[in-house]
Amino acid sequence: MATNDPTTQTLAQLGDGTPEKVVARFDGVRHEFDERAAGASSDPETWKSFVVQWTGRKSGVLSQITDNWLKPAPPELKKAVGQELNKLKAHVEAVLEEKCKQIEAGAEQAAAARGQIDLSLPGVEHAIGTRHLIYQTYQELERIFLSIGFSVVEGPEIETPYYNFEALNIPEHHPARDNMDTFYIHGARGGHLLRTHTSPMQIRTMEKEKPPVRIIVPGKVYRRDNPDSTHGYMFHQIEGLAVDADITFCDFKGTVEYFVREFLGPKAKTRLRPSYFPFTEPSAEVDATCHVCGGSGCRVCKFSGWIELFGAGMVDPAVYGFVKYDPEKLSGFAFGMGVDRLAMMKYGVTELPVLTQNDVRFLRQFP
Ligand SMILES: [Zn+2]
C-alpha cells in the first residue's frame, strides 16, 4: 500500500467475522482518520485533497467501505456494518467541518497580518483639534477691520533697523529704542533684528502702494523681556494703518469706538488718554469700560471701571517723509494691539504662558 493512501486499513474486504470484529475494524479506521485529520496540512490545496481522499464519491475511504464492506456483507453482519458506517460518516463529516472552520479562521488572521483591511471592524477615531485662542482672537479682529474696508498684509519677522526703527521716526540713540529691548541677530545694531512690533509693515506697505492705504498686519513680535505671568519673549500683535486725503482725528476716534463696540459689546464705551509714540502725533492710549463690571469697578479693572486696550494715534508727518508721501496732502492714523493681552482680557486668562504651553486642558476651554 502506498504511503500516501489515506489509511493503512485493509478496505478491500471485510471477510467473515462477528459484529465485535466489525466494530473493531471501524474503530481502526476511525482512529487512523483522527490521527491524520489532526496532522493534516491547512494549506488549502492539500486540505482539499485530504477531504477528497476520505469523502470522494468514487474512491474515497467512505465510498470504498460502502462498496467493499457494506454491500457484500453477509446478512448477519449487514446491520452492524451499516450502523458502524453511519457512525463513521457522521464522525468524519463533523471532524472535517470543524477543521474547515479552523482553517478559514487561520486564513482570516493571516489576511489581517498581511495588512488587508477588515471592513467589519469599527473605525479608529481621530482627535480633531480646535483653533487656538490666539488664532480665534486674530480671526475676530480681522473680521472687525475687514468689515470696514481694511485688508490684511503680513511681513517678515526678521527686519532691518531701518524698517523697525528709523523709518518709524525712531533714530539711533532715541530713548524709545531702549524701551523695546531688541534681539539683534548679528550682535551689532547695523545688522538684522527680530522685529519688536508689526509697525515696519506700515513703512513697507506705503513704500509699495499709493494712498489710500487701509491695512491691518497680524504677526509675531519679539522682545528681550524677562518672562513672567504677563511678559514673554514673543507675543502677537496686530497693526493698523489708514492713510488718505482728509483723514481726521474724528475718523480715528470713530474707528476706535466702532472696534471697541464690536470687540467688547455694544455697551462698551471708549476713552482716549494722551500718550507718546515716536511714529504718531498726537498719540493716545485707548481704554474701554470694563467688560466684566460695566464700569462700576471690579478686580479685573483694578476697581477703576476702565481697562487699557492698545496704543494708537495720528501718523506723525515725519514718517511720510520716509515713504515719499506728501504730509501736506495726506493724513492718517495707526494703532498697535497686543493680541495676547486682548485675548487674556476678554476671556479672563490671567497667565500669559498658558497661551504657548499648548496644554489641552486649557485649549479645550476654548472650542
Ligand atoms: Zn471691572
Residues whose N, C-alpha, C, O or C-beta is under 5 A from the ligand:
A	BS01	ZN	C290 V292 C293 G297 C298 V300 C301 G305
